[in-house]
Amino acid sequence: MLARYLPFMPVYGATTRVQPVYVGDVAQVVAQVADAPELSGRVWQLGGPDVMTMQDIATFVLRQTQRDKPVVRVPMALARLQAAVLERLPGKVLTRDQLLMLAQDNVVPPTESGFEVLGLVPRSVQACVPFYLERYRAGGGRSGVFVPQR
């Protein structure tokens, strides 16, 4: 929505690395673990195959929504000030807790991936996200239910 209404795309924690994961892949792990008592009681670290910075994600969103806008890194001091105000508004658009989360990488070490342990291959951002973002393109687009293809 920010890409639709702002003249630029703000990015918080621009260099923070994350590993987006498709919820359907997480659900597959949950189902497999629920059916196998020997797998219960463990911590399952799940991350998708793509490691991206927050700036990479902002750029990807702009490209997928066909919007030509600059990506602007929001300095942490300004972000904290914004969050102190915005977290008091309905909807909590940005909170100080979110900024704390964005201050550190959130990436699964390859040797600890729950997908690998279970022999599953998670879907990439490119395989899932463009469908969801299509409706935010300039001029609109379709919306509906995503059915992933393997």
C-alpha positions as CSV (number, residue, x, y, z in Angstrom):
1,M,0.0,0.0,0.0
2,L,2.9,2.3,0.7
3,A,4.1,1.9,-2.9
4,R,0.7,3.0,-4.1
5,Y,0.3,6.2,-2.1
6,L,3.8,7.6,-1.3
7,P,6.1,9.3,-3.9
8,F,8.9,7.0,-2.6
9,M,9.2,3.6,-0.9
10,P,10.5,3.9,2.7
11,V,12.6,1.0,4.0
12,Y,13.3,0.4,7.6
13,G,16.3,-1.8,8.5
14,A,17.5,-1.6,4.9
15,T,20.5,-3.9,5.4
16,T,18.8,-6.4,7.7
17,R,18.7,-9.9,6.1
18,V,15.5,-12.0,6.2
19,Q,14.4,-15.3,4.7
20,P,10.7,-15.0,3.6
21,V,8.8,-18.3,3.7
22,Y,5.6,-19.2,2.1
23,V,2.9,-20.0,4.7
24,G,1.8,-23.1,2.7
25,D,5.2,-24.5,3.1
26,V,5.1,-23.9,6.9
27,A,1.7,-25.5,7.0
28,Q,3.2,-28.6,5.3
29,V,5.8,-28.9,8.0
30,V,3.2,-28.5,10.7
31,A,1.1,-31.3,9.1
32,Q,4.1,-33.6,8.8
33,V,5.2,-33.0,12.4
34,A,1.6,-33.4,13.7
35,D,1.4,-36.8,12.0
36,A,4.8,-38.0,13.4
37,P,5.0,-38.2,17.3
38,E,8.8,-38.7,17.1
39,L,9.1,-35.2,15.5
40,S,7.2,-33.4,18.3
41,G,8.8,-31.3,20.9
42,R,11.5,-29.9,18.6
43,V,12.1,-26.4,17.5
44,W,11.6,-26.1,13.7
45,Q,13.5,-23.2,12.1
46,L,11.9,-22.5,8.7
47,G,13.1,-20.0,6.1
48,G,12.5,-19.9,2.4
49,P,15.3,-20.4,-0.1
50,D,15.8,-16.6,-0.7
51,V,17.9,-14.5,1.7
52,M,17.0,-10.9,1.1
53,T,17.7,-7.5,2.7
54,M,14.7,-5.3,3.5
55,Q,15.9,-3.0,0.7
56,D,15.8,-6.0,-1.7
57,I,12.2,-6.7,-0.6
58,A,11.2,-3.0,-1.2
59,T,12.8,-3.1,-4.6
60,F,11.1,-6.4,-5.5
61,V,7.7,-5.0,-4.4
62,L,8.2,-1.9,-6.6
63,R,9.2,-4.0,-9.6
64,Q,6.3,-6.4,-9.1
65,T,3.7,-3.6,-8.7
66,Q,5.2,-1.8,-11.7
67,R,5.9,1.4,-9.8
68,D,8.9,3.5,-10.6
69,K,9.7,5.2,-7.3
70,P,12.9,5.7,-5.3
71,V,13.7,3.5,-2.4
72,V,14.5,5.6,0.6
73,R,16.4,4.2,3.6
74,V,14.9,5.6,6.8
75,P,17.6,6.4,9.3
76,M,17.1,4.5,12.6
77,A,16.9,7.7,14.7
78,L,14.0,9.0,12.5
79,A,12.4,5.5,12.5
80,R,12.4,5.5,16.3
81,L,10.7,8.9,16.4
82,Q,8.1,7.8,13.8
83,A,7.4,4.5,15.7
84,A,7.0,6.4,19.0
85,V,4.1,8.3,17.4
86,L,2.7,5.7,15.0
87,E,2.4,2.9,17.6
88,R,-0.1,5.0,19.5
89,L,-2.4,5.2,16.5
90,P,-5.0,2.6,15.5
91,G,-3.6,-0.1,13.3
92,K,0.0,0.3,14.8
93,V,1.6,0.9,11.4
94,L,5.0,0.9,12.9
95,T,6.1,0.1,16.4
96,R,9.4,0.3,18.4
97,D,9.2,-3.5,18.8
98,Q,9.2,-3.9,15.0
99,L,12.3,-1.7,14.8
100,L,14.0,-3.9,17.4
101,M,13.2,-6.9,15.2
102,L,14.5,-5.2,12.1
103,A,17.8,-4.4,13.8
104,Q,19.0,-8.0,13.5
105,D,19.1,-10.6,10.8
106,N,16.5,-13.3,10.8
107,V,18.1,-16.1,8.7
108,V,18.1,-19.8,9.3
109,P,21.5,-21.5,9.2
110,P,21.4,-24.1,6.4
111,T,22.3,-26.9,8.7
112,E,19.3,-26.2,10.9
113,S,16.6,-25.8,8.3
114,G,13.5,-27.8,9.2
115,F,12.7,-28.1,5.5
116,E,15.9,-30.0,4.9
117,V,15.5,-32.2,7.9
118,L,12.0,-33.3,6.5
119,G,13.2,-33.5,2.9
120,L,11.0,-30.6,1.7
121,V,11.9,-27.8,-0.7
122,P,10.4,-24.5,0.2
123,R,9.1,-22.2,-2.6
124,S,10.9,-19.1,-3.6
125,V,9.7,-15.5,-3.3
126,Q,9.6,-15.4,-7.1
127,A,7.3,-18.4,-7.2
128,C,4.7,-17.1,-4.7
129,V,4.7,-13.4,-4.2
130,P,4.1,-11.9,-7.7
131,F,0.5,-13.3,-7.6
132,Y,-0.2,-11.5,-4.3
133,L,1.2,-8.2,-5.5
134,E,-0.6,-8.2,-8.8
135,R,-3.6,-6.4,-7.4
136,Y,-1.5,-3.5,-6.3
137,R,-0.2,-2.8,-9.7
138,A,-0.9,0.6,-11.3
139,G,-4.3,0.2,-12.9
140,G,-5.1,-2.7,-10.6
141,G,-5.0,-6.4,-11.3
142,R,-6.8,-9.6,-10.3
143,S,-7.0,-10.9,-6.8
144,G,-8.0,-14.3,-5.7
145,V,-6.6,-17.5,-4.2
146,F,-3.0,-18.5,-4.9
147,V,-2.5,-22.1,-6.0
148,P,1.2,-22.8,-6.1
149,Q,2.7,-24.8,-8.8
150,R,5.6,-27.2,-8.1
